[in-house]
Amino acid sequence: MTQMPRMKGAVTGNFGRAKVKAGQNEPSKYSMSKQSMIIPNRVDAINRYIDAFNNTNDKRLKQSLMEMIRVEQVKRGMIPQNHI
């Protein structure tokens, strides 16, 4: 049995186009320029992790931050790998 086309109600389809969401979801080439991106170096990143660790009470967040701090310290040779 074939379905009859819908004759009433709101227009909800994209009429043959792929499904897309309203608005701009892709970053523009201007917002991703080198001048607007600030990527911290490793030392600054570790310091931010430590600050976040010291300023949160969330147990799961603390565990995650501690793991990231340990990984960075192992990469830098601050603690041996067998002590993780």
N, C-alpha and C positions, 0 to 999 in steps of 0.2 A: 504494500500500500504506500503510495507516495504522499508526502506531506504537502499541504497547501501552503503557499507563501503567506507570511504574516502580513496582515492588512492594517492592524491597529497597534498602538503602543509606541514607545520611544524608539528612535533609531539607535541601534546598539552596535552595528557591525562596521567593519572597515571597508566593506564592499570590494572584496577581492584582493585587497592589500594584505601583506603580512601583519600580524597583530603587533601594534605599537602602543606605547603608553603616551599619554599627553605630556608635554613639557620636554625639556632638553635633559636627557640623561647622560649624554656623552660630554666629557669635559672639552671645552673649546681649546683651540691651539693657543689662545692668548692666556688662559688661566694656567696652562702647563709650561710656561716659558721658564727659562733658567733664572730669570730675575725674581720670579714670584715663588719659586720652590726653595725652601730652606731645609736641607738634609743635614742633621747633626753628625759630627764625627763620632767615632766610637766612644771616646772619653766623655763627651757631652751626653751621649745616649745612656751610658752606664750611670752617670750622675743623675739623669732624669729618672731612670728606673729606681735608683736608691731613694731619691726624694719622694717618688710616688709610693714606694714601699713603706717609708717612714710616716707618710701622711694618710694612709688608708687603714680602715678597720675591717675591710672585707677579706675574709680568710682565703677565698679562692683567688682573688686578685694578688694577694701576698704570695701565694704559692707560685703563681704564674710569673710574677716579677722576680722572685728568687731564682727560678729556673733560668730566666733570661740573663740575670746577673751572673749566675754560675757559668753559663755557656760562654759569655763574653770574657770572663776571667780565665777560663780554660784556654780560649783562643789566644789570649795575651800572655799565657804562661804564668799567671799569678798563682794558680793552684794546680796541682797535678791531676790528671784525668782519673786516676784510681781513687780519688777522694770524693767523687761525686756521689 
